[in-house]
Amino acid sequence: MIQFSDQPGLIESIQELRKYQLRPEQPSLESRLKCLENLCEVLAQPQEGWIKAVAQETDVPETCVRNAEFAGFAAGLSRELSLFRTGRDLVPTGLISILSPRVFPLRTTLERLVPAYLAGDPCIVKFSSRTSSAKQIFMDVLAEAKLDVEGMAVTSAPSEQLLPVLTAHPSIRGVSFVGSLKTAGEIQDLLQHFCRFQAWTGGITSWLCLSADDLERVAQELRLLAVKWGYNHPYFPKKIFVLESFAEKARSVLQELWPLLPGSQVSVSGLVAKMTSEGAKVRYEGSPALVEDLPHCSEFHQLEIAEPVVQLVAVKYIHEMVKWINTGSYGLLAQIWGPAEKAVKLAPKIECGLVTINEALQADQSLLFGMKESALGINDLTPEGCFFSQKRTVIMEIQGGSDFVSK
């Protein structure tokens, strides 16, 4: 695996990867699948040092790192590999830039590296400059799984000088990015017209509680989520919608729950002060914080909030919950808690990439989904889709005309 730390090193790496791509002999699809089976085994039983290092570097609980970054991804990948048939003629897209975020760097990188690897695309992986340990663990994991890494380059150098080359170099055929909407916009401005692009920019996870009878379940699931995943996880809700008819009970249940939640080291005082200056009421001080009655005109309804601050939003009718979610810029995840017959009718109206009904997400489910500004470009993570591979049609002359040999 090639390592580099500056722009000249990146350009040299691109040249080497182009040579690799032009080699007449490449590993077979069967051998790649075998290597990915090895990868599943390595990730299913990660070294404790890996877990501690990633947890410390990303400010995510160790239990969450173990489940989301390692074991959960291994379970999901193992299931996907069992469905993937060998013998497919995949035509690589070409050199792919993979730009990873600070939070969940291994999971988000591997979710895009695997389809690129199966399709035969060489890759340049750019880790955040704040996750150098994750970069080293990534290399160790691939080495232990015995993946063919000749077609890969990796760095955790700062983005300032590298981003224009990673996105606009004529040899780059695709850019896959996870991070802020601001950076995604900068990448789009730099892209060449022939370069494929996909981006996941996060968003706001909303929970919709449809009845007072489900409040205790909501509180229980919220506590489990906080303990297991922490507040940085995209599954953790930043908005909880309830009806005005049981808003007082919801407030009471959540105020009883909040002291039982694990504390966070992230300061929220500045954000809470801004919300209260707009009229919001603080129902629980500290980190995490619970606020209510944020005015409808507040910009905080549109913004992705990274800090552990949860908004309780009471509306008169159920359809208003959908309205407030759909008017936002993001469309990540909505979880509905309530009578199934009502939830099933409600779910198709919500503009989110994933909607769940009375079920918490599991560790083996992908972190990458979304609609609107949560997911930009070609939202595809399959090796035989429209991002990591291309379709080839072969036409052969036969007696009396021509026929398609393969696609």
C-alpha positions in Angstrom: 0.0 0.0 0.0 1.3 3.4 -1.0 1.6 6.1 1.7 2.0 9.8 1.0 1.9 13.0 3.0 1.9 16.0 0.6 0.7 17.0 -2.9 3.8 15.8 -4.8 3.5 12.5 -3.1 -0.2 12.3 -4.1 0.6 13.0 -7.7 3.3 10.3 -7.7 0.8 7.9 -6.0 -1.8 8.6 -8.8 0.8 7.7 -11.4 1.7 4.4 -9.7 -2.0 3.5 -9.3 -2.5 4.2 -13.0 0.2 1.8 -13.8 -1.4 -0.8 -11.5 -4.7 -0.3 -13.3 -3.2 -0.9 -16.7 -1.6 -4.2 -15.6 -2.9 -7.0 -17.8 -3.3 -9.5 -14.9 -5.5 -8.5 -12.0 -6.7 -10.6 -9.0 -9.8 -12.6 -9.9 -13.2 -11.8 -8.4 -13.1 -15.2 -6.6 -9.8 -14.3 -4.9 -11.1 -10.9 -3.9 -14.2 -12.4 -2.3 -11.9 -14.8 -0.4 -9.9 -11.9 0.9 -13.1 -10.1 2.0 -14.1 -13.2 3.9 -10.8 -12.9 5.7 -11.6 -9.3 6.4 -14.9 -10.3 8.0 -13.0 -12.6 10.3 -10.5 -10.0 11.3 -13.1 -7.3 12.0 -15.3 -9.8 13.9 -12.6 -10.2 16.5 -10.7 -6.9 16.7 -7.7 -6.2 18.9 -8.6 -4.3 22.1 -5.8 -1.8 21.2 -7.6 -1.0 18.0 -10.9 -0.3 19.8 -9.3 1.9 22.5 -7.3 3.9 19.9 -10.3 4.6 17.7 -12.5 5.4 20.7 -10.0 7.9 22.0 -9.4 9.5 18.7 -13.0 9.9 17.7 -14.6 10.6 21.1 -17.0 7.6 20.6 -17.6 5.0 23.4 -15.6 1.8 23.1 -18.8 -0.3 22.9 -20.0 1.8 20.0 -16.6 1.4 18.2 -16.6 -2.3 18.7 -20.1 -2.7 17.4 -20.2 -0.1 14.6 -16.6 0.0 13.4 -15.7 -3.7 13.7 -18.2 -6.4 14.6 -21.3 -4.8 13.1 -19.7 -4.0 9.8 -18.3 -7.6 9.7 -21.8 -9.0 10.1 -23.2 -6.8 7.4 -20.4 -7.5 5.0 -20.6 -11.2 5.6 -24.3 -11.2 4.7 -23.7 -9.1 1.6 -20.9 -11.4 0.4 -23.2 -14.5 0.7 -25.5 -12.8 -1.8 -22.9 -11.8 -4.3 -22.4 -14.3 -7.1 -19.0 -15.0 -8.5 -18.3 -14.9 -12.2 -19.7 -11.5 -12.9 -18.0 -9.3 -15.5 -17.4 -6.1 -13.6 -15.9 -3.2 -15.6 -14.0 -0.9 -13.2 -14.9 2.8 -13.2 -11.3 3.7 -12.6 -9.3 5.5 -9.9 -11.6 6.4 -6.9 -10.9 9.0 -4.2 -12.4 8.0 -0.8 -12.6 10.9 1.7 -13.4 9.8 5.2 -14.8 11.7 8.2 -13.4 11.9 11.7 -16.3 10.0 13.3 -16.6 6.3 12.3 -13.6 6.5 9.9 -13.1 2.8 9.5 -16.7 1.9 8.9 -17.4 4.7 6.4 -14.1 3.9 4.6 -14.7 0.2 4.3 -18.3 0.6 3.2 -16.9 2.3 0.1 -13.6 0.5 -0.3 -15.3 -3.0 -0.5 -17.4 -2.3 -3.6 -14.4 -0.5 -5.2 -12.2 -3.5 -4.4 -14.7 -6.0 -5.8 -15.1 -3.9 -9.0 -11.4 -3.7 -9.5 -11.1 0.1 -8.9 -7.7 1.4 -7.5 -8.4 3.7 -4.6 -6.9 6.7 -2.8 -8.1 6.8 0.8 -7.9 10.1 2.6 -8.4 9.9 6.4 -9.0 13.0 8.5 -5.8 14.5 9.8 -7.2 13.9 13.3 -7.5 10.1 12.7 -4.0 9.1 12.1 -4.4 6.1 14.4 -7.5 5.0 12.5 -5.4 5.1 9.3 -2.7 2.9 10.8 -5.4 0.4 12.1 -7.0 0.4 8.6 -3.6 -0.6 7.1 -3.1 -3.3 9.8 -6.6 -4.7 9.3 -6.1 -5.0 5.5 -2.7 -6.6 6.0 -4.0 -9.1 8.5 -6.8 -10.0 6.1 -4.2 -10.4 3.3 -6.0 -8.1 0.9 -4.3 -7.1 -2.3 -3.3 -3.5 -1.5 -1.1 -2.7 -4.5 -4.0 -0.8 -5.9 -4.4 1.4 -2.9 -2.9 4.6 -1.5 -3.6 6.1 1.9 -2.9 9.3 3.8 -4.1 11.3 6.8 -2.4 14.6 5.7 -4.4 17.8 6.0 -6.8 18.5 3.2 -5.9 22.0 2.1 -3.4 21.1 -0.5 -4.7 17.6 -1.3 -8.4 18.3 -2.0 -8.0 19.9 -5.4 -5.9 17.0 -6.7 -8.0 14.3 -5.1 -11.1 15.7 -6.8 -9.9 17.5 -10.0 -6.9 15.4 -11.3 -7.8 14.0 -14.7 -7.0 10.5 -13.6 -9.6 10.6 -10.9 -12.8 8.9 -12.1 -14.9 9.1 -8.9 -15.0 10.8 -5.6 -16.8 9.3 -2.6 -17.1 11.6 0.4 -18.5 11.6 3.9 -18.4 14.8 5.9 -19.8 18.3 6.1 -22.2 19.8 3.6 -19.8 22.8 3.2 -16.9 20.5 2.1 -19.2 18.6 -0.2 -20.1 21.9 -1.9 -16.4 22.7 -2.3 -15.7 19.3 -3.8 -18.6 19.8 -6.3 -17.0 23.1 -7.4 -13.7 21.4 -8.0 -15.0 18.4 -9.8 -14.4 17.8 -13.5 -17.4 17.1 -15.6 -16.4 13.5 -16.3 -15.9 12.6 -12.6 -18.5 10.6 -10.7 -19.5 12.0 -7.3 -21.3 10.7 -4.2 -21.5 12.4 -0.8 -23.1 11.7 2.6 -23.3 14.8 4.7 -25.2 13.6 7.8 -28.3 15.3 8.9 -30.9 15.2 11.7 -32.3 12.0 13.1 -35.9 12.5 14.2 -38.1 10.3 16.4 -41.9 10.5 16.1 -43.9 9.3 19.1 -47.5 8.8 18.0 -49.1 7.9 21.3 -48.6 8.3 25.1 -48.5 4.6 25.4 -45.2 4.5 23.6 -43.4 7.1 25.7 -41.8 4.5 28.0 -40.5 2.5 25.0 -39.1 5.7 23.6 -37.3 6.5 26.8 -35.9 2.9 27.1 -34.6 2.9 23.5 -33.1 6.3 24.0 -31.2 5.3 27.0 -29.9 2.1 25.3 -28.8 4.1 22.3 -26.9 6.6 24.5 -25.2 3.9 26.4 -24.4 1.7 23.4 -23.7 4.2 20.6 -23.0 7.6 22.3 -24.2 11.0 21.1 -22.0 11.3 18.0 -23.7 8.4 16.3 -26.0 9.5 13.4 -28.7 7.2 14.8 -29.0 9.3 18.0 -32.1 11.6 17.7 -31.7 15.4 17.9 -35.5 15.9 17.7 -38.3 14.0 19.4 -41.8 14.8 18.1 -44.9 14.3 20.3 -48.5 15.4 20.2 -49.7 18.3 22.3 -52.3 16.0 23.9 -49.6 14.1 25.8 -46.7 16.6 25.7 -46.8 17.2 29.5 -46.4 13.4 30.1 -43.6 13.3 27.5 -41.8 16.1 29.2 -42.1 14.3 32.6 -40.9 11.0 31.2 -37.9 12.6 29.5 -37.0 14.7 32.5 -36.9 11.6 34.7 -34.8 9.8 32.0 -32.2 12.5 31.5 -30.3 12.1 34.8 -29.9 8.4 33.9 -28.2 9.1 30.6 -24.4 8.9 30.4 -22.7 12.3 30.6 -20.8 13.9 27.7 -17.6 15.9 27.8 -18.8 18.0 24.9 -19.8 21.5 26.0 -23.3 22.6 25.0 -23.6 25.8 27.0 -23.0 28.1 24.0 -25.5 26.3 21.8 -28.1 26.2 24.6 -27.6 29.9 25.3 -28.3 30.7 21.6 -31.5 28.5 21.7 -32.8 30.1 24.9 -32.1 33.6 23.4 -34.6 32.6 20.7 -37.2 31.6 23.3 -36.4 27.9 23.9 -37.0 26.5 27.4 -34.3 24.3 29.0 -35.9 21.1 30.4 -32.6 19.6 31.5 -29.3 21.4 31.8 -26.0 19.7 31.3 -24.5 17.6 28.5 -26.6 16.1 27.0 -29.2 18.9 27.3 -33.0 18.8 26.7 -34.8 21.8 25.3 -38.3 22.6 24.2 -40.4 25.3 22.6 -37.8 26.4 20.1 -39.7 28.9 17.8 -40.7 27.6 14.4 -38.7 30.3 12.6 -35.4 29.3 14.3 -32.6 28.3 12.0 -31.8 25.4 14.4 -34.6 23.5 12.8 -32.6 23.5 9.6 -29.1 23.0 10.9 -27.3 19.7 11.7 -26.5 19.9 15.4 -23.3 18.0 16.4 -23.6 18.7 20.1 -25.7 16.5 22.4 -28.7 18.7 22.5 -32.1 17.1 22.0 -35.2 19.1 21.1 -38.7 18.1 22.3 -41.2 19.3 19.7 -44.9 19.2 20.5 -47.4 19.5 17.6 -51.2 19.4 17.4 -51.6 16.9 14.6 -49.5 13.9 13.4 -49.2 15.3 9.9 -47.4 18.3 11.4 -44.5 16.0 12.4 -44.0 15.1 8.8 -44.3 18.7 7.7 -41.5 19.8 10.0 -39.2 16.9 8.9 -39.8 17.5 5.2 -39.2 21.2 5.3 -35.7 20.6 6.6 -32.7 20.6 4.3 -31.6 17.1 5.4 -33.3 13.7 5.0 -31.3 11.2 7.0 -33.3 9.0 9.3 -36.8 9.0 10.9 -37.9 6.5 13.5 -41.6 6.1 14.3 -42.9 4.7 17.6 -46.6 4.0 17.8 -49.5 2.0 16.4 -48.4 0.1 13.4 -51.4 0.9 11.2 -50.8 4.7 11.7 -47.0 4.4 11.3 -47.3 2.4 8.0 -49.5 5.1 6.5 -47.1 7.8 7.8 -43.8 6.4 6.7 -44.1 6.9 2.9 -44.8 10.6 3.4 -41.5 11.2 5.2 -38.6 12.5 3.0 -35.8 10.5 4.6 -33.5 7.9 3.3 -34.5 5.5 6.0 -37.6 5.2 8.0 -38.0 2.6 10.7 -41.2 1.6 12.6 -41.0 0.4 16.2 -37.5 -0.9 15.7 -34.1 0.3 16.6 -31.3 0.1 14.0 -28.7 -2.7 14.4 -25.0 -2.5 14.3 -24.7 -4.3 10.9 -26.9 -1.8 9.1 -25.2 0.8 6.9 -24.5 4.3 8.2 -24.7 5.7 4.7 -28.2 6.6 3.5 -30.2 9.7 3.0 -32.3 12.0 0.8 -32.1 15.7 -0.1 -28.8 17.3 1.2 -28.0 14.2 3.4 -27.0 12.3 0.2 -25.7 14.0 -2.9 -24.7 12.6 -6.3 -24.8 8.9 -7.1 -26.2 7.2 -4.0 -24.9 3.7 -4.7 -22.6 1.4 -2.7 -22.8 -1.8 -4.7 -19.9 -3.1 -6.8 -22.1 -3.7 -9.8 -24.0 -0.4 -9.6 -23.5 2.9 -11.4 -20.6 4.4 -9.4 -17.9 1.7 -8.8 -18.4 -0.2 -12.1 -19.5 0.4 -15.6 -21.6 -1.7 -18.0 -20.1 -3.3 -21.1 -22.2 -4.6 -24.0 -20.7 -7.0 -26.5 -22.4 -7.4 -29.9 -21.4 -10.3 -32.1 -22.4 -10.8 -35.7 -24.3 -14.1 -36.3 -26.0 -15.6 -39.3 -28.9 -13.4 -40.2 -28.0 -10.4 -38.1 -26.4 -9.6 -34.8 -27.0 -10.5 -31.2 -26.0 -9.4 -27.7 -23.4 -11.6 -26.2 -23.2 -10.0 -22.8 -24.0 -6.9 -20.9 
